[in-house]
Amino acid sequence: MDYKLKVWNKSPLQKLTVFASAVALLSGCSYKDFTTQEVKAETVNSKEQNNKAQKKEGQSSTKPNIVYIVLDDSGFSDLGSYGSEIKTPNLDMLAENGLRYNNSHVTPVCSPTRAALLTGRNPHSVGMSTVANFDLGPEYPNKRGRINPEAGTIAEVLKGEGYNSYALGKWHLSPSHQATAAGPYENWPLAKGFDRFYGILEDSSDQYKPELVQDNSFIDVPEKENYHFSEDIVDRANQFVTDQASISPEKPFFMYLGFGAQHQPVQVPQKYIDMYKGVYDKGWDKIRDERFAKQKELGIIPKDAKLAPLNPGVKPWEQLSADEKKAFTHFQEAYAGFLTHTDGQIGRFIDKLRSVGKLDNTMIVFLSDNGASPMGKNTGSINHTLAYNDIPENLGDIVNKIEDFGSDKTKIEFPAGWAQVSNTPFKLYKSTMFEAGTRTPLIIYYPKAIKAKGEIRNQYVHVSDITPTVYDLAGIELPKEIKGVKQMGLHGESFAGTFTNVKAPGKKTQYYENNGQHAIYQDGWKAIALHTKGQPYEKDVWELYHVAEDPTEFNNVASKYPDKLKELQKLWDKEAKKYGVLPMSDVMGDGFLAIPSDSNRARNTFTFYPGMSLLPEGASPFIINRSYTITIPINREKSSDEGVLVALGNYESGYTLYIKDNKLVYEYNIGTKIYRAESDIGVPVGQTTIKYEFNPTELHKGIGSLYINNKKTGEVTIDQTHKFKVSFEGLDIGRDTHYPVSPVYKDKGTFPFTGELEKVVYELK
């Protein structure tokens, strides 16, 4: 069968008889129904052949709705249909009535995966070779934290086909320094073809108090009891579907639904955590063995596959202390509950599609953006700013917070041992070139084209292939230009043939690269370059795996097949040049330190005024390892005027400058300790100039000083500042929204300043 048959395009009547049975299979119609539809459509088309817009309108009722559902940091084995004990009945339903792909690949981190998914191209070619937080400037065109306009998104393409497009949840495809209420907006969802957006622009969002954006505006978190971000975005998704089905039922829609789950912070209502009490007491070794056995039983992995050994640094469960077992069990209970909760939201969305009669004509594509993360390290984490700054956490502190796991009082990530369980049967984690980083579930549900319900496909598929597959099925040709910009060709390849042919070919070749680590796959072989940060790439050590026979990368056969390795190394060089992989950069956490010269954040002076919207941390003045001052002219009519003058962050880390009890106070929370300076005099009534000054004494250390009317009134020695990122919550002027930085005013709401605040001026030296 020709799977490039344009099912939803109007074909000439003389071809109808030849192709009717094939198209009926793809469309879900009987031969009679299909013939009738095509005759009617041909009649309409003959009357309107000179009117393109009317022609599209005449076709709209037969075009499929398209939904992409993306999880964050969820490993290969997390779903029930991929071998897990975690309850995911709604995703399992999609698998049972669609196709599961057990050899589907993504990039090792989230932003490149999302860019490849939405464009159908390789991430380096479109400017997104690493996370959007890292914009390395014009010198690295492949690391600009944005999708180049030459790579139109599926939303932009489908707009020209009469679709409405909606994006909800995590975006993470715009440079962090552009995530401001004043833009620039050219890399936000609406500028990339979406008609509506509701979600977050960056990563690692708090689930209870996210930095929400609606369309092109930052908005407050809804005042709703027991608010949760996953529930909120599905509420909005359901509203969009209901409105379209009610008002424009003839129009198809595209929806991109990106959950924050399972990314740190893991936050979920307690009842979902309670569902897993006792389940993980047996430990990660036995759970991993059970998943491995279940995967073989399901046919997700070959019967002769070998389970990868425990990753370096991960202890056998029986060697853990009682406190470690207690804490680590609770971490996994929260993670499992988080996933079951997310699955429930996906179920609500599926129910909505069904109730408005859209489910049968909707193609749902589900995937995870990369494998599970080791960010929790060996102990797990209750503070994700500490985790990102590579600051160790104390097990005793973690144990003391167990009852707060999943709540708004912690921002947890499970330990690396459980991350390896998520990535069963593979070794290592997210961010690596190994299968644990790049091989994740892919489920495609589409009743009109998939009759092989519940089957598994083992063809090699890459995330860049998904959108070309949609275009292929829908008979859509990529426009030569979008908004006057010439478009690069698609890099992905349609795998629509696998819908009906279990033996259809998969992808032959795919390169990988992330922050200096790189790999190449071809025809069942995979070569991986292990790069040491700071070393020349010529010194990289290469490993070779015959993944067609060794899917868990158990045996490195580089010494056995040196010619094959050389062949793949040459191929990697060729693909790297072809797709703009060069120049490479081995930035990791230090990518947060990159301030591109063409960004607003490159300024040395910032002036903020009262009433400014929350400014995300990634766009705020960059203070790490720099001398700087914060100067604030104020006016107080009475000595009781008090409140926050400026604050960035939340209870887990950040800084705040405030007046309370007539004293000026500065606090810097590293996450393990709060450094505090208080003025030794009262703040005068009337016009006053407040100033905080920081001077580094050595790397990640310095002295903070308070000034009132140019007189020094307080000082604090800060033994440790943040290495890469101060917080995952932004900057407020004249108040402290979301979570308070200081416990001193945690019961005072946003603790707004009750005097007059003229402005807040940062000067970076």
Secondary structure, DSSP 8 states (H G I E B T S, - for coil): --TT--TTS---GGGHHHHHHHHHHHHT--HHHHHHHHHHHHHHHHHSTT-HHHHHHHHGGGS-EEEEEEESS--TT-SGGGT-SS--HHHHHHHHTSEEESSEE--SSHHHHHHHHHHSS-TGGGTBSS-TT----TT-TTBSSS--TTS--HHHHHHTTT-EEEEEEE---S-GGG-STT---TTSGGGGT-SEEEEESSSS--SSS---EETTEE------TT--HHHHHHHHHHHHHHHHHHH-TTS-EEEEEE--TTSSSBB--HHHHHTTTTTTTT-HHHHHHHHHHHHHHHTSS-TT-------TT---GGGS-HHHHHHHHHHHHHHHHHHHHHHHHHHHHHHHHHHTT-GGGEEEEEEESS----TTTTT-BS-HHHHHTT----HHHHHHTGGGTBSTT--BB--HHHHHHHTTTSSS-TTSSSHHHHB--EEEE-TTT--STTEEE---EEGGGHHHHHHHHHT----SEETTEE-----S---GGGGT-TT-----EEEEEETTEEEEEETTEEEEEE--TTS-GGG-EEEEE-TTT-TT-----TTT-HHHHHHHHHHHHHHHHHTT--S----SGGGGG---TTSGGG-SEEEE-TT---B-GGGS---TT--EEEEEEEEESSTT--EEEEEEEETTEEEEEEEETTEEEEEEE-SS-EEEEE-SS---SEEEEEEEEEEEEETTEEEEEEEETTEEEEEEEES---SS-S-SS-EEESS--SS-S-GGGTTSTT-B--SEE--EEEEE-
